[in-house]
Amino acid sequence: MGQNTPHLHLDKLPPERKKIETIRILRQVNKASAALAELKGIAKTIPNQTMLINAIVLQEAKDSSEIENIITTQDELYKALTVNKTNVSPETKEVVNYRKAIFQGFDLIKEQGFLRVNDIVTIQRELVENTAGIRNTPGTVLKNDRTGEVVYTPPQDKHEILDLLSNFITHYNKNEQDLSPLINLAILHYQFESIHPFYDGNGRTGRILNILYLILNELIEIPILYLSSYIIENKTDYYRLLSQTNKTDDWEEWILFMLKAVESTSLQTIKKINSIRQLLEKTIKTVQKESPKIYQKELVELLFEQPYSKIEFVVNRLKVERKAASRYLKELENISVLESHKVGREALYINKELIEILKK
């Protein structure tokens, strides 16, 4: 396409039914739904849900930001969250903001049971830390990073953007009785990315809207399924299919891609949760055997909620003196449950085995 690719007209939702419910799509819906239902069940077997949310949300924040070429490490992230450092890299700060934005959206969904356009703006503001809001100046185009070629020109007129967003949010909150919410998820994600309502943070906001949609439709209960790692692995196909759907109005390949992302990511997350559960059980046994005097269920769970722990966390959780908290953590290091690292003046105690599981 040339440098001045015309804005292809973006139709309002919903698309024609026959285009989105092909036999191949319906078969894949069954596979994705089964994997997601299994994930929902397995998640309930973890006694403390905060452990899962904390661990998996941070991984997602990292992956989703990586799609936008915002690269940081897990170490930097945990240090930014546990040691109130001012010299956090801009990339790490963006990822920490992404995590905050997910929790903000999760709270909104739990409180309201729906989202408004203003809520989407609030989530995006948390992400990018500016108040520019919805685009009102023309000139936004999507270019190929490598060649500089314009591959898509989203709607430019603010009235059109607001009209499309209003249509989007109506369908987002609609409880379709006879259409699989997973098909709808794919359609909604395509639509949001095509509207591209903000100057910055559209991809990340769209991926947060995916997880909130699954919770809204009770397909999962807590924010633990994220498609970002699948999108990173299949980035070329993701952008190719977004563009192809826009040009041809043929939905099948795009919806299949998103359904496979749900299936594959659900299965990976199930494996991860099982590994976390096994490690939790193993850690409990180790502490009970090697250091029975300090064993407390809350103490072990804290090491999984906060894989990078510190004295202050133990003081707050167990309501003990700093001296006792320090003794517990050192004892856990002695029996190789934790490993300590100095960051400035602060000692961080790292649950290395858990970090390895989360990195996979």
C-alpha positions in Angstrom: 0.0 0.0 0.0 1.2 3.5 -0.7 2.3 6.1 1.8 -1.2 7.7 2.0 -3.3 4.6 2.5 -6.9 5.7 2.7 -8.9 5.0 5.8 -10.8 1.9 5.1 -14.3 2.3 6.4 -14.7 0.5 9.7 -18.2 -1.1 10.0 -20.0 -1.0 13.3 -20.6 -4.2 15.2 -21.9 -6.9 14.9 -20.6 -8.5 11.7 -22.9 -10.8 9.6 -23.6 -14.0 11.6 -22.6 -16.4 8.7 -19.1 -14.8 8.5 -18.4 -15.5 12.2 -19.9 -18.9 12.8 -18.3 -21.2 10.3 -17.8 -24.9 11.0 -14.1 -24.4 11.6 -14.8 -21.6 14.0 -17.4 -23.6 16.0 -15.1 -26.6 16.2 -12.3 -24.4 17.6 -14.7 -22.7 20.0 -15.3 -26.2 21.6 -11.6 -26.7 22.1 -11.0 -23.3 23.5 -14.0 -23.4 25.8 -13.0 -26.8 27.2 -9.4 -25.6 28.0 -10.7 -22.4 29.6 -13.3 -24.3 31.7 -10.5 -26.5 33.0 -8.3 -23.5 33.8 -11.2 -21.9 35.8 -11.5 -25.1 37.8 -7.8 -25.6 38.4 -7.4 -22.0 39.6 -9.8 -22.7 42.4 -7.5 -25.4 43.8 -5.0 -22.8 44.8 -5.9 -21.9 48.4 -4.8 -18.3 48.2 -5.9 -16.6 44.9 -3.8 -13.6 45.5 -0.7 -15.8 44.9 -1.9 -16.6 41.4 -3.1 -13.1 40.5 0.2 -11.4 41.6 2.4 -13.9 39.9 0.5 -14.1 36.6 -0.4 -10.5 36.3 3.2 -9.4 36.5 4.2 -11.9 33.8 1.4 -10.5 31.6 2.5 -6.9 32.2 5.9 -7.9 31.0 4.8 -9.8 27.9 2.1 -7.3 26.8 4.6 -4.5 27.1 7.2 -6.5 25.1 4.8 -6.6 22.1 5.2 -2.8 22.1 9.0 -3.2 22.3 9.0 -2.1 26.0 11.5 -4.5 27.4 12.4 -5.1 31.0 13.3 -8.1 33.2 11.4 -9.8 36.0 14.2 -8.9 38.4 13.8 -5.2 37.6 10.1 -5.5 37.9 10.0 -7.1 41.3 12.6 -4.8 42.7 10.5 -1.8 41.5 7.5 -3.2 43.3 9.3 -4.2 46.5 12.0 -1.6 47.0 10.6 1.9 46.6 13.4 3.0 44.3 13.3 6.2 42.4 15.8 5.2 39.8 13.4 2.7 38.0 14.0 2.5 34.3 11.2 4.1 32.1 10.5 0.6 30.6 10.0 -1.0 34.1 7.8 1.9 35.1 5.6 1.4 32.1 5.2 -2.3 32.9 4.4 -1.5 36.6 1.7 0.9 35.3 0.3 -1.9 33.1 -0.1 -4.0 36.2 -1.9 -1.2 38.1 -4.2 -0.7 35.1 -5.2 -4.4 35.1 -6.1 -4.2 38.8 -8.0 -1.0 38.2 -10.0 -2.6 35.5 -10.6 -5.7 37.6 -12.0 -3.6 40.4 -14.3 -1.7 38.1 -15.7 -4.9 36.6 -16.3 -6.4 40.1 -17.9 -3.2 41.4 -20.1 -2.3 38.3 -20.5 -5.6 36.3 -20.0 -3.6 33.1 -17.6 -1.0 31.6 -18.2 2.5 30.2 -16.1 4.3 27.5 -14.9 6.6 30.4 -13.6 3.5 32.2 -11.5 2.5 29.1 -10.1 6.1 29.1 -9.3 5.7 32.8 -7.5 2.4 32.2 -5.5 3.9 29.4 -4.6 6.9 31.5 -3.2 4.7 34.2 -1.1 2.9 31.5 0.5 5.8 29.8 0.4 8.4 32.6 -1.0 11.2 30.5 -4.4 12.8 30.1 -4.5 13.2 26.3 -7.5 10.9 26.2 -9.3 10.0 22.9 -7.6 11.2 19.7 -8.9 14.5 18.4 -6.2 15.5 15.9 -5.9 13.7 12.6 -2.7 12.2 11.4 -2.5 8.9 13.3 -1.4 6.0 11.0 0.0 2.5 11.7 3.3 1.8 10.0 5.4 -1.2 9.5 8.3 -0.8 11.9 10.8 -2.2 9.4 9.8 -0.5 6.2 8.0 2.6 7.4 5.1 1.7 5.0 1.6 2.8 6.2 -0.3 -0.4 6.7 -3.5 1.0 8.2 -5.1 4.4 8.8 -7.7 4.3 11.6 -10.7 6.6 11.8 -9.4 10.2 12.1 -12.5 12.2 13.0 -13.2 12.4 16.8 -17.0 12.1 16.3 -16.5 8.9 14.3 -14.1 7.5 16.9 -16.7 8.3 19.7 -19.5 6.8 17.7 -17.5 3.6 17.0 -16.5 3.4 20.7 -20.1 3.8 21.8 -21.1 0.9 19.5 -18.1 -1.1 20.7 -19.0 -0.8 24.4 -22.6 -1.7 23.8 -21.5 -5.0 22.3 -18.8 -5.4 25.0 -21.4 -5.3 27.8 -24.1 -7.3 25.9 -24.8 -10.7 27.2 -25.3 -12.6 23.9 -27.4 -15.7 24.6 -26.7 -17.5 21.4 -23.2 -16.4 20.4 -20.1 -17.8 22.1 -18.4 -15.1 24.1 -15.1 -16.4 22.8 -16.1 -15.5 19.2 -17.3 -12.2 20.5 -13.9 -11.7 22.2 -12.1 -12.0 18.9 -14.5 -9.6 17.2 -14.3 -7.1 20.0 -10.5 -7.2 20.1 -10.3 -6.6 16.3 -12.7 -3.7 16.6 -10.9 -2.0 19.4 -7.5 -2.3 17.7 -9.1 -1.0 14.5 -10.7 2.0 16.1 -7.3 2.8 17.7 -8.9 5.5 19.9 -5.7 6.7 21.7 -2.5 8.3 20.6 -0.6 5.7 22.7 -1.3 2.4 24.6 -4.0 1.0 22.3 -2.6 -2.5 22.1 -2.0 -2.8 25.8 -5.5 -1.3 26.6 -7.0 -3.8 24.2 -5.3 -6.7 25.8 -6.6 -5.6 29.3 -10.1 -5.4 27.8 -9.8 -9.0 26.7 -9.1 -10.3 30.2 -11.9 -8.1 31.7 -14.3 -9.4 29.1 -13.6 -13.0 30.1 -14.3 -12.1 33.7 -17.4 -10.2 32.8 -18.7 -13.3 31.1 -17.8 -15.6 34.0 -15.4 -17.6 31.9 -12.8 -17.1 34.6 -13.1 -15.5 38.0 -9.7 -13.8 38.4 -7.4 -12.1 35.9 -5.1 -15.0 35.1 -5.5 -15.7 31.3 -3.5 -13.5 29.0 -2.9 -13.9 25.3 0.2 -11.7 25.1 2.8 -14.6 25.2 0.9 -16.2 22.3 0.8 -13.0 20.4 4.5 -12.5 20.9 5.2 -16.0 19.5 2.9 -15.3 16.5 3.3 -11.6 16.1 3.6 -11.6 12.3 0.4 -13.6 12.0 -1.4 -11.4 14.5 -0.7 -8.2 12.6 -1.2 -9.9 9.2 -4.6 -11.2 10.1 -5.7 -7.9 11.7 -4.9 -6.2 8.4 -6.4 -8.9 6.2 -9.7 -8.8 8.1 -9.8 -5.1 7.6 -9.2 -5.3 3.9 -11.4 -8.4 3.1 -14.1 -8.5 5.8 -13.3 -12.2 6.0 -13.4 -13.0 9.7 -12.6 -16.7 9.8 -8.8 -16.7 10.0 -8.7 -13.9 12.6 -11.3 -15.6 14.9 -9.5 -18.9 14.6 -6.2 -17.3 15.5 -7.8 -15.7 18.7 -9.6 -19.0 19.6 -6.3 -20.9 19.3 -4.6 -18.2 21.5 -7.3 -18.8 24.2 -6.9 -22.6 24.0 -3.0 -22.6 23.9 -2.7 -20.0 26.7 -5.3 -21.8 28.9 -3.3 -25.1 28.6 0.0 -23.3 29.4 -1.5 -21.5 32.4 -2.9 -24.8 33.7 0.6 -26.3 33.6 2.0 -23.2 35.4 -0.7 -23.4 38.1 -0.1 -27.1 38.7 3.7 -26.4 39.0 3.0 -23.5 41.5 0.7 -25.8 43.5 3.3 -28.6 43.6 6.0 -26.1 44.7 3.7 -24.7 47.4 3.1 -28.2 48.8 6.8 -29.0 48.6 7.8 -25.8 50.4 5.2 -26.4 53.2 6.7 -29.9 53.8 10.3 -28.5 53.7 9.6 -25.8 56.3 7.6 -28.1 58.5 10.4 -30.7 58.5 13.5 -28.4 58.6 12.2 -25.5 60.6 9.0 -26.5 62.4 9.4 -23.7 65.0 8.9 -20.9 62.4 6.3 -22.8 60.2 3.1 -20.8 59.6 0.8 -21.2 56.6 0.6 -17.4 56.2 4.4 -17.1 56.1 4.7 -19.7 53.3 1.8 -18.2 51.3 3.5 -14.8 51.5 6.6 -16.2 49.8 4.3 -17.1 46.8 2.3 -13.9 46.9 5.6 -11.9 47.0 8.3 -13.9 45.3 10.6 -11.1 46.2 10.0 -10.7 49.9 11.4 -8.4 52.6 11.2 -7.9 56.3 8.4 -5.3 56.1 6.1 -7.7 54.3 6.5 -10.3 57.0 6.0 -7.7 59.8 2.7 -6.6 58.1 1.4 -10.1 57.3 2.3 -11.9 60.5 2.1 -8.9 62.9 5.5 -9.7 64.4 8.5 -7.5 65.3 11.1 -6.7 62.7 13.6 -8.8 64.6 11.4 -11.9 64.4 10.6 -11.3 60.7 14.3 -11.0 59.9 14.9 -14.3 61.8 12.2 -16.1 59.8 13.5 -15.0 56.5 17.1 -15.8 57.4 16.0 -19.3 58.5 14.2 -19.8 55.3 17.4 -18.9 53.5 19.4 -21.4 55.6 17.1 -24.2 54.5 17.3 -23.1 50.8 13.7 -22.0 50.5 14.8 -18.4 49.8 17.9 -16.7 48.4 18.8 -13.2 49.6 20.1 -10.3 47.6 21.1 -6.8 48.7 19.4 -4.0 46.9 20.8 -0.8 48.3 20.4 -1.1 52.0 17.5 -3.5 51.7 17.7 -7.3 51.7 15.3 -9.0 49.3 14.5 -12.7 49.8 13.8 -14.4 46.6 11.7 -17.5 46.0 13.9 -18.7 43.1 12.0 -21.8 42.3 8.8 -19.9 41.9 10.5 -17.3 39.7 11.8 -20.1 37.4 8.2 -21.4 37.0 6.9 -17.9 36.2 9.6 -17.4 33.6 8.7 -20.5 31.6 
